[in-house]
Amino acid sequence: MQTLIKLLTKKKLKISFAESCTGGLLASSITSINGASKVFNLGIVTYSNQAKIKILKVNKNIIKKYGAVSHQCCSAMVKNLSKISKANINVSITGIAGPKGGTKEKPVGLVYIGVKKGNKIQVNKCMFKAKNRSSIQKATVRKALNLVFRTAK
């Protein structure tokens, strides 16, 4: 984490997050490190569909058609976050941390992580096999930070 903050500082990059299933854990993990204020811009938890629609301006038809846990929703979240935050790197997370709420099509552990830098957006579909909510959330944060690190390099 310290290495990531150093890298972002050196490259003069600001970062922002829009989280759903991680509930602020990503923002918390970066702000727990000394020097985070140089790189961390904004963190919002848009846990409900209503928050995704109202705050992140995700089109309600995207959620209706594909669901909140989808490539399309994650992409809209990160695109719109970048408009609000003006950060260099923006990250969005939406998924099912469980232990309930999963379906056959969208099982517990399914998470989408969107990363936007400049005009480039990548949305990663992850399937975390962990058995409990906390480990799925932690695995998601680790993966997101890893993606940010690779994007910032």
WOHUVEN-V401793 format. One record per residue. N is the residue number from 1. RES is the residue in three letters. OMEGA is omega as a letter, one per 30 degrees, with the letter a starting at -180 (999 if undefined). Layout:
n->N res->RES omega->OMEGA
n->N res->RES omega->OMEGA
//
This chain:
n->1 res->MET omega->l
n->2 res->GLN omega->l
n->3 res->THR omega->l
n->4 res->LEU omega->l
n->5 res->ILE omega->l
n->6 res->LYS omega->l
n->7 res->LEU omega->a
n->8 res->LEU omega->l
n->9 res->THR omega->a
n->10 res->LYS omega->a
n->11 res->LYS omega->a
n->12 res->LYS omega->a
n->13 res->LEU omega->l
n->14 res->LYS omega->a
n->15 res->ILE omega->l
n->16 res->SER omega->a
n->17 res->PHE omega->l
n->18 res->ALA omega->a
n->19 res->GLU omega->l
n->20 res->SER omega->a
n->21 res->CYS omega->l
n->22 res->THR omega->l
n->23 res->GLY omega->l
n->24 res->GLY omega->a
n->25 res->LEU omega->l
n->26 res->LEU omega->l
n->27 res->ALA omega->l
n->28 res->SER omega->a
n->29 res->SER omega->a
n->30 res->ILE omega->a
n->31 res->THR omega->l
n->32 res->SER omega->a
n->33 res->ILE omega->l
n->34 res->ASN omega->l
n->35 res->GLY omega->a
n->36 res->ALA omega->a
n->37 res->SER omega->l
n->38 res->LYS omega->a
n->39 res->VAL omega->a
n->40 res->PHE omega->a
n->41 res->ASN omega->a
n->42 res->LEU omega->l
n->43 res->GLY omega->l
n->44 res->ILE omega->l
n->45 res->VAL omega->l
n->46 res->THR omega->a
n->47 res->TYR omega->a
n->48 res->SER omega->l
n->49 res->ASN omega->l
n->50 res->GLN omega->l
n->51 res->ALA omega->l
n->52 res->LYS omega->a
n->53 res->ILE omega->a
n->54 res->LYS omega->a
n->55 res->ILE omega->a
n->56 res->LEU omega->l
n->57 res->LYS omega->l
n->58 res->VAL omega->a
n->59 res->ASN omega->a
n->60 res->LYS omega->l
n->61 res->ASN omega->l
n->62 res->ILE omega->a
n->63 res->ILE omega->l
n->64 res->LYS omega->a
n->65 res->LYS omega->a
n->66 res->TYR omega->a
n->67 res->GLY omega->a
n->68 res->ALA omega->l
n->69 res->VAL omega->a
n->70 res->SER omega->l
n->71 res->HIS omega->a
n->72 res->GLN omega->a
n->73 res->CYS omega->a
n->74 res->CYS omega->l
n->75 res->SER omega->l
n->76 res->ALA omega->l
n->77 res->MET omega->a
n->78 res->VAL omega->l
n->79 res->LYS omega->a
n->80 res->ASN omega->l
n->81 res->LEU omega->a
n->82 res->SER omega->l
n->83 res->LYS omega->a
n->84 res->ILE omega->a
n->85 res->SER omega->a
n->86 res->LYS omega->l
n->87 res->ALA omega->l
n->88 res->ASN omega->l
n->89 res->ILE omega->l
n->90 res->ASN omega->a
n->91 res->VAL omega->l
n->92 res->SER omega->a
n->93 res->ILE omega->l
n->94 res->THR omega->a
n->95 res->GLY omega->a
n->96 res->ILE omega->a
n->97 res->ALA omega->l
n->98 res->GLY omega->g
n->99 res->PRO omega->l
n->100 res->LYS omega->l
n->101 res->GLY omega->l
n->102 res->GLY omega->l
n->103 res->THR omega->l
n->104 res->LYS omega->a
n->105 res->GLU omega->a
n->106 res->LYS omega->a
n->107 res->PRO omega->l
n->108 res->VAL omega->a
n->109 res->GLY omega->l
n->110 res->LEU omega->a
n->111 res->VAL omega->l
n->112 res->TYR omega->l
n->113 res->ILE omega->l
n->114 res->GLY omega->l
n->115 res->VAL omega->a
n->116 res->LYS omega->l
n->117 res->LYS omega->a
n->118 res->GLY omega->l
n->119 res->ASN omega->a
n->120 res->LYS omega->l
n->121 res->ILE omega->l
n->122 res->GLN omega->l
n->123 res->VAL omega->a
n->124 res->ASN omega->l
n->125 res->LYS omega->a
n->126 res->CYS omega->l
n->127 res->MET omega->l
n->128 res->PHE omega->a
n->129 res->LYS omega->a
n->130 res->ALA omega->a
n->131 res->LYS omega->a
n->132 res->ASN omega->a
n->133 res->ARG omega->a
n->134 res->SER omega->a
n->135 res->SER omega->l
n->136 res->ILE omega->l
n->137 res->GLN omega->a
n->138 res->LYS omega->l
n->139 res->ALA omega->l
n->140 res->THR omega->l
n->141 res->VAL omega->l
n->142 res->ARG omega->a
n->143 res->LYS omega->a
n->144 res->ALA omega->a
n->145 res->LEU omega->l
n->146 res->ASN omega->l
n->147 res->LEU omega->l
n->148 res->VAL omega->a
n->149 res->PHE omega->l
n->150 res->ARG omega->a
n->151 res->THR omega->a
n->152 res->ALA omega->a
n->153 res->LYS omega->999
//
